[in-house]
Amino acid sequence: MRRITQRAEAPTVSEAIVGYLATLDHPETAGTRRVYASTLRQLHEHLGAELPVADLDEPDTAKRLAGWFADRWGSSAPATFNRNLDAIRAAVGYWHDQDWLASDPTRSVRRRGRAPDRTKALSRADIEALLAREDLGLRERVLWRLLYETAARANEVLALDVKDLDLRNRCAKVRRKGGAADTIVWQTATARLLPRLLRGRTSGPVFVTDRRARVELPPSDLDLATGRARLSYRRAAELFSQATGGATLHQLRHSALTHAAEDGANTATLLAYSGHTSVASLARYARVSPEALARWQQQRDPARRR
């Protein structure tokens, strides 16, 4: 990890954030940088650019930060809450290493446990009905179908650039959770839609916003020809929730893995499909539905064959 030369006075929050993000400049940390930068940008907007980062040691400022975090992400799912808390704590840890902070202003905020959930998979009928809707925009149709067909994480797909795609072979290079390089593979429906979405573009993010970016962003997050920005996870999740009456983008991944398990995919295939590195991590996704379990029981019922 790089160390920035200590200043006579503690840097501002803005400068401290830039310093921390500069440590995430490797290809394997590109995804982490993108997610953490979004969280820290919101922290920056809340605290103000000129606030000395050392002020976070003050009890009142730390209390203000904790209250803002609870208001901003208190109603979010545990995974979202924890991801944003991790982003701030990673930066705080770096600032502490630089002797810019003496304490942890997030110490009063507790990570949330994830309760067991066996109901996340959508039915095949619901998936097909959703993906066949003609009232949806092309971008959403491509994104949602790609997520379901590849079982990839939404962040992995939203981070794709056009240069990462191999349209001929229906695959793309992604960075998995933790930074590992991997390949996702899609099917015919996605292969037919992708060229329509790209419209001949050869660079920039695959999934972009409808309008030009309103704030300054890194060139890697822009389609330079149009000025449109990379579609954020937050906006993509909002659109999916609105269209489905409250479902989450993650349910597309969960559903894909569940349906693959129901179709008889073995453990090795499911691990490659999901990008997991352990069977334990895979287990909660590859749980067959009650309907599939009932069909399996009927098929193997000796009395049924008499």
C-alpha positions as a Python dict, from the first residue, in 0.01 Angstrom:
ca = {
    (1, 'M'): (0, 0, 0),
    (2, 'R'): (136, 344, -91),
    (3, 'R'): (194, 604, 174),
    (4, 'I'): (133, 971, 104),
    (5, 'T'): (383, 1216, 255),
    (6, 'Q'): (230, 1362, 570),
    (7, 'R'): (142, 1732, 546),
    (8, 'A'): (208, 1998, 804),
    (9, 'E'): (-166, 2003, 857),
    (10, 'A'): (-408, 1715, 817),
    (11, 'P'): (-554, 1700, 465),
    (12, 'T'): (-914, 1781, 392),
    (13, 'V'): (-1172, 1504, 358),
    (14, 'S'): (-1159, 1552, -19),
    (15, 'E'): (-781, 1512, -30),
    (16, 'A'): (-789, 1217, 209),
    (17, 'I'): (-1043, 1035, -9),
    (18, 'V'): (-829, 1093, -319),
    (19, 'G'): (-529, 959, -129),
    (20, 'Y'): (-708, 642, -26),
    (21, 'L'): (-857, 572, -370),
    (22, 'A'): (-509, 610, -520),
    (23, 'T'): (-414, 288, -341),
    (24, 'L'): (-678, 98, -540),
    (25, 'D'): (-511, 149, -877),
    (26, 'H'): (-449, -213, -974),
    (27, 'P'): (-664, -407, -1225),
    (28, 'E'): (-771, -654, -958),
    (29, 'T'): (-906, -370, -740),
    (30, 'A'): (-1089, -180, -1015),
    (31, 'G'): (-1428, -311, -907),
    (32, 'T'): (-1363, -230, -543),
    (33, 'R'): (-1247, 120, -633),
    (34, 'R'): (-1562, 186, -834),
    (35, 'V'): (-1795, 74, -554),
    (36, 'Y'): (-1601, 242, -273),
    (37, 'A'): (-1564, 566, -470),
    (38, 'S'): (-1941, 595, -493),
    (39, 'T'): (-1981, 561, -116),
    (40, 'L'): (-1695, 798, -37),
    (41, 'R'): (-1831, 1054, -283),
    (42, 'Q'): (-2151, 1065, -80),
    (43, 'L'): (-1951, 1098, 243),
    (44, 'H'): (-1758, 1384, 85),
    (45, 'E'): (-2083, 1560, -10),
    (46, 'H'): (-2220, 1520, 341),
    (47, 'L'): (-1913, 1636, 534),
    (48, 'G'): (-1800, 1904, 292),
    (49, 'A'): (-1484, 1914, 83),
    (50, 'E'): (-1290, 2150, 310),
    (51, 'L'): (-1343, 1974, 642),
    (52, 'P'): (-1005, 1856, 779),
    (53, 'V'): (-1013, 1479, 800),
    (54, 'A'): (-867, 1507, 1152),
    (55, 'D'): (-1199, 1657, 1264),
    (56, 'L'): (-1347, 1307, 1241),
    (57, 'D'): (-1172, 1241, 1571),
    (58, 'E'): (-1407, 1492, 1735),
    (59, 'P'): (-1699, 1315, 1912),
    (60, 'D'): (-1959, 1550, 1764),
    (61, 'T'): (-1832, 1498, 1408),
    (62, 'A'): (-1814, 1121, 1456),
    (63, 'K'): (-2170, 1124, 1590),
    (64, 'R'): (-2278, 1328, 1291),
    (65, 'L'): (-2117, 1077, 1054),
    (66, 'A'): (-2285, 781, 1227),
    (67, 'G'): (-2624, 954, 1217),
    (68, 'W'): (-2587, 1034, 849),
    (69, 'F'): (-2488, 674, 772),
    (70, 'A'): (-2792, 539, 959),
    (71, 'D'): (-3024, 778, 772),
    (72, 'R'): (-2865, 702, 435),
    (73, 'W'): (-2844, 322, 451),
    (74, 'G'): (-3047, 222, 756),
    (75, 'S'): (-3335, 87, 546),
    (76, 'S'): (-3108, -98, 302),
    (77, 'A'): (-3055, -473, 289),
    (78, 'P'): (-2780, -603, 521),
    (79, 'A'): (-2544, -668, 229),
    (80, 'T'): (-2581, -309, 102),
    (81, 'F'): (-2550, -164, 453),
    (82, 'N'): (-2233, -365, 521),
    (83, 'R'): (-2079, -291, 180),
    (84, 'N'): (-2105, 84, 233),
    (85, 'L'): (-1979, 56, 590),
    (86, 'D'): (-1682, -147, 466),
    (87, 'A'): (-1599, 126, 213),
    (88, 'I'): (-1585, 396, 477),
    (89, 'R'): (-1395, 178, 724),
    (90, 'A'): (-1136, 86, 462),
    (91, 'A'): (-1070, 456, 402),
    (92, 'V'): (-1065, 528, 776),
    (93, 'G'): (-811, 249, 825),
    (94, 'Y'): (-585, 404, 562),
    (95, 'W'): (-620, 750, 717),
    (96, 'H'): (-533, 603, 1055),
    (97, 'D'): (-218, 446, 904),
    (98, 'Q'): (-120, 790, 773),
    (99, 'D'): (-155, 937, 1126),
    (100, 'W'): (-435, 1161, 1004),
    (101, 'L'): (-681, 1002, 1248),
    (102, 'A'): (-637, 863, 1598),
    (103, 'S'): (-976, 690, 1631),
    (104, 'D'): (-1247, 520, 1428),
    (105, 'P'): (-1544, 755, 1375),
    (106, 'T'): (-1757, 458, 1262),
    (107, 'R'): (-1704, 256, 1580),
    (108, 'S'): (-2064, 308, 1694),
    (109, 'V'): (-2202, 159, 1371),
    (110, 'R'): (-2248, -219, 1381),
    (111, 'R'): (-2241, -451, 1083),
    (112, 'R'): (-2565, -634, 1018),
    (113, 'G'): (-2604, -1008, 1011),
    (114, 'R'): (-2762, -1172, 710),
    (115, 'A'): (-3064, -1381, 799),
    (116, 'P'): (-3112, -1714, 616),
    (117, 'D'): (-3333, -1665, 313),
    (118, 'R'): (-3479, -1956, 115),
    (119, 'T'): (-3723, -1759, -94),
    (120, 'K'): (-3499, -1552, -320),
    (121, 'A'): (-3527, -1756, -638),
    (122, 'L'): (-3793, -1638, -883),
    (123, 'S'): (-3990, -1901, -1071),
    (124, 'R'): (-3901, -1982, -1430),
    (125, 'A'): (-4242, -1853, -1539),
    (126, 'D'): (-4185, -1520, -1363),
    (127, 'I'): (-3840, -1486, -1520),
    (128, 'E'): (-3968, -1556, -1870),
    (129, 'A'): (-4263, -1321, -1828),
    (130, 'L'): (-4031, -1045, -1708),
    (131, 'L'): (-3775, -1085, -1985),
    (132, 'A'): (-4046, -1100, -2252),
    (133, 'R'): (-4206, -769, -2156),
    (134, 'E'): (-4218, -533, -2452),
    (135, 'D'): (-4266, -218, -2243),
    (136, 'L'): (-3909, -236, -2113),
    (137, 'G'): (-3622, -35, -2254),
    (138, 'L'): (-3356, -217, -2455),
    (139, 'R'): (-3085, -151, -2193),
    (140, 'E'): (-3288, -315, -1915),
    (141, 'R'): (-3387, -609, -2134),
    (142, 'V'): (-3022, -676, -2218),
    (143, 'L'): (-2894, -624, -1864),
    (144, 'W'): (-3154, -843, -1695),
    (145, 'R'): (-3127, -1122, -1948),
    (146, 'L'): (-2748, -1113, -1933),
    (147, 'L'): (-2758, -1134, -1552),
    (148, 'Y'): (-2993, -1432, -1562),
    (149, 'E'): (-2817, -1620, -1841),
    (150, 'T'): (-2468, -1576, -1690),
    (151, 'A'): (-2559, -1591, -1318),
    (152, 'A'): (-2304, -1312, -1272),
    (153, 'R'): (-2316, -1054, -996),
    (154, 'A'): (-2471, -725, -1100),
    (155, 'N'): (-2155, -531, -1013),
    (156, 'E'): (-1949, -760, -1235),
    (157, 'V'): (-2175, -703, -1536),
    (158, 'L'): (-2216, -328, -1481),
    (159, 'A'): (-1835, -300, -1474),
    (160, 'L'): (-1806, -448, -1824),
    (161, 'D'): (-1652, -238, -2100),
    (162, 'V'): (-1718, -303, -2468),
    (163, 'K'): (-1360, -424, -2512),
    (164, 'D'): (-1426, -700, -2256),
    (165, 'L'): (-1689, -861, -2479),
    (166, 'D'): (-1626, -1147, -2719),
    (167, 'L'): (-1949, -1129, -2917),
    (168, 'R'): (-1854, -1407, -3157),
    (169, 'N'): (-1801, -1658, -2876),
    (170, 'R'): (-2074, -1518, -2651),
    (171, 'C'): (-1850, -1454, -2352),
    (172, 'A'): (-1679, -1175, -2162),
    (173, 'K'): (-1397, -1125, -1915),
    (174, 'V'): (-1503, -1011, -1568),
    (175, 'R'): (-1344, -942, -1233),
    (176, 'R'): (-1505, -1157, -968),
    (177, 'K'): (-1552, -1069, -605),
    (178, 'G'): (-1202, -1041, -459),
    (179, 'G'): (-1050, -940, -793),
    (180, 'A'): (-1010, -1281, -960),
    (181, 'A'): (-1027, -1277, -1341),
    (182, 'D'): (-1296, -1502, -1486),
    (183, 'T'): (-1519, -1556, -1790),
    (184, 'I'): (-1897, -1542, -1814),
    (185, 'V'): (-2089, -1702, -2100),
    (186, 'W'): (-2437, -1614, -2230),
    (187, 'Q'): (-2697, -1770, -2457),
    (188, 'T'): (-2871, -1689, -2785),
    (189, 'A'): (-3124, -1434, -2657),
    (190, 'T'): (-2852, -1211, -2512),
    (191, 'A'): (-2634, -1262, -2819),
    (192, 'R'): (-2914, -1124, -3038),
    (193, 'L'): (-2976, -819, -2820),
    (194, 'L'): (-2622, -703, -2740),
    (195, 'P'): (-2535, -566, -3089),
    (196, 'R'): (-2855, -360, -3084),
    (197, 'L'): (-2754, -209, -2751),
    (198, 'L'): (-2398, -130, -2859),
    (199, 'R'): (-2492, 29, -3194),
    (200, 'G'): (-2140, -8, -3325),
    (201, 'R'): (-1966, 127, -3013),
    (202, 'T'): (-1618, -18, -2968),
    (203, 'S'): (-1515, 137, -2637),
    (204, 'G'): (-1652, 263, -2308),
    (205, 'P'): (-1895, 99, -2064),
    (206, 'V'): (-2144, -153, -2202),
    (207, 'F'): (-2430, -17, -1992),
    (208, 'V'): (-2458, 362, -1981),
    (209, 'T'): (-2702, 622, -1854),
    (210, 'D'): (-2971, 779, -2071),
    (211, 'R'): (-2819, 1128, -2042),
    (212, 'R'): (-2477, 1290, -2027),
    (213, 'A'): (-2303, 1277, -1690),
    (214, 'R'): (-2376, 1581, -1472),
    (215, 'V'): (-2064, 1548, -1258),
    (216, 'E'): (-1699, 1493, -1348),
    (217, 'L'): (-1615, 1122, -1367),
    (218, 'P'): (-1305, 920, -1456),
    (219, 'P'): (-1275, 862, -1834),
    (220, 'S'): (-1305, 487, -1771),
    (221, 'D'): (-1663, 540, -1653),
    (222, 'L'): (-1770, 741, -1958),
    (223, 'D'): (-1869, 678, -2316),
    (224, 'L'): (-1643, 953, -2452),
    (225, 'A'): (-1840, 985, -2775),
    (226, 'T'): (-2168, 1077, -2603),
    (227, 'G'): (-2060, 1180, -2251),
    (228, 'R'): (-2293, 925, -2095),
    (229, 'A'): (-2178, 763, -1772),
    (230, 'R'): (-2156, 401, -1667),
    (231, 'L'): (-2491, 288, -1528),
    (232, 'S'): (-2465, 269, -1149),
    (233, 'Y'): (-2571, -27, -940),
    (234, 'R'): (-2805, 195, -744),
    (235, 'R'): (-2995, 313, -1053),
    (236, 'A'): (-3004, -35, -1207),
    (237, 'A'): (-3143, -177, -881),
    (238, 'E'): (-3409, 96, -861),
    (239, 'L'): (-3532, 26, -1214),
    (240, 'F'): (-3551, -349, -1152),
    (241, 'S'): (-3736, -304, -824),
    (242, 'Q'): (-3987, -69, -987),
    (243, 'A'): (-4052, -308, -1274),
    (244, 'T'): (-4092, -616, -1054),
    (245, 'G'): (-4276, -477, -755),
    (246, 'G'): (-3984, -504, -515),
    (247, 'A'): (-3758, -784, -641),
    (248, 'T'): (-3381, -731, -637),
    (249, 'L'): (-3121, -764, -910),
    (250, 'H'): (-2949, -1028, -699),
    (251, 'Q'): (-3254, -1251, -740),
    (252, 'L'): (-3167, -1297, -1108),
    (253, 'R'): (-2834, -1454, -1006),
    (254, 'H'): (-2998, -1658, -733),
    (255, 'S'): (-3267, -1779, -972),
    (256, 'A'): (-3016, -1875, -1241),
    (257, 'L'): (-2815, -2089, -1000),
    (258, 'T'): (-3125, -2250, -851),
    (259, 'H'): (-3262, -2338, -1194),
    (260, 'A'): (-2926, -2477, -1306),
    (261, 'A'): (-2916, -2699, -997),
    (262, 'E'): (-3270, -2817, -1069),
    (263, 'D'): (-3163, -2902, -1425),
    (264, 'G'): (-2892, -3132, -1290),
    (265, 'A'): (-2578, -2918, -1313),
    (266, 'N'): (-2304, -3079, -1104),
    (267, 'T'): (-2108, -2899, -834),
    (268, 'A'): (-1806, -2824, -1054),
    (269, 'T'): (-2028, -2666, -1320),
    (270, 'L'): (-2218, -2461, -1064),
    (271, 'L'): (-1891, -2331, -915),
    (272, 'A'): (-1770, -2223, -1259),
    (273, 'Y'): (-2110, -2073, -1341),
    (274, 'S'): (-2133, -1871, -1020),
    (275, 'G'): (-1770, -1775, -974),
    (276, 'H'): (-1769, -1909, -619),
    (277, 'T'): (-1451, -2063, -482),
    (278, 'S'): (-1614, -2282, -217),
    (279, 'V'): (-1908, -2520, -206),
    (280, 'A'): (-2020, -2363, 123),
    (281, 'S'): (-2069, -2026, -47),
    (282, 'L'): (-2258, -2189, -333),
    (283, 'A'): (-2494, -2395, -117),
    (284, 'R'): (-2746, -2124, -32),
    (285, 'Y'): (-2790, -2032, -399),
    (286, 'A'): (-2823, -2382, -539),
    (287, 'R'): (-3120, -2482, -325),
    (288, 'V'): (-3394, -2637, -539),
    (289, 'S'): (-3746, -2501, -513),
    (290, 'P'): (-4029, -2688, -338),
    (291, 'E'): (-4194, -2739, -679),
    (292, 'A'): (-3878, -2895, -824),
    (293, 'L'): (-3841, -3115, -517),
    (294, 'A'): (-4203, -3230, -560),
    (295, 'R'): (-4142, -3317, -927),
    (296, 'W'): (-3830, -3514, -833),
    (297, 'Q'): (-4022, -3710, -571),
    (298, 'Q'): (-4300, -3788, -818),
    (299, 'Q'): (-4054, -3909, -1079),
    (300, 'R'): (-3889, -4151, -838),
    (301, 'D'): (-4207, -4269, -664),
    (302, 'P'): (-4227, -4650, -714),
    (303, 'A'): (-4605, -4654, -675),
    (304, 'R'): (-4645, -4401, -955),
    (305, 'R'): (-4489, -4639, -1208),
    (306, 'R'): (-4726, -4930, -1135),
}
